[in-house]
Amino acid sequence: MNTLIEYVRVKRGKYKGMPRGVVVATAKNVVGWSFTNLSHGDKFDKETGIMKATCRANGNVERNMPHDVKSVFERMKNRSVAYFKS
């Protein structure tokens, strides 16, 4: 199964550059996301993040999306249109 994956990274602070979330595209305009709340002590896990993002992509859920994810989400939608031709 072809899948596009892009990680959402911390933009500033002592964890700058560390992955915090993931955005996944499984088909043309079928995009899902997962995001870790570091301020509540959560730790990012790539496998769990990809699994949650894939489930959200299949359910087509865009509500309650964190602000940090929105730009990556929109960029992934554009990438999915170019990558998945049919």
C-alpha angles and dihedrals in degrees: 000000000000115000133172114215129189125174123223108224133201107263101204144000131056092317094052112154095015116127114257103167145358137230119202132191116198099172141354107315091350103122132159135183143203127191133187121222101222093179089066092052097259119151123218116245116187097208094048091044093052091046093051092044091050091050090050091048091054091047091046093228117170101153124112092017113169116243093242090059099049098078093046090046093054092045090051091051089056091046091050092055091053095041102043103054100178 
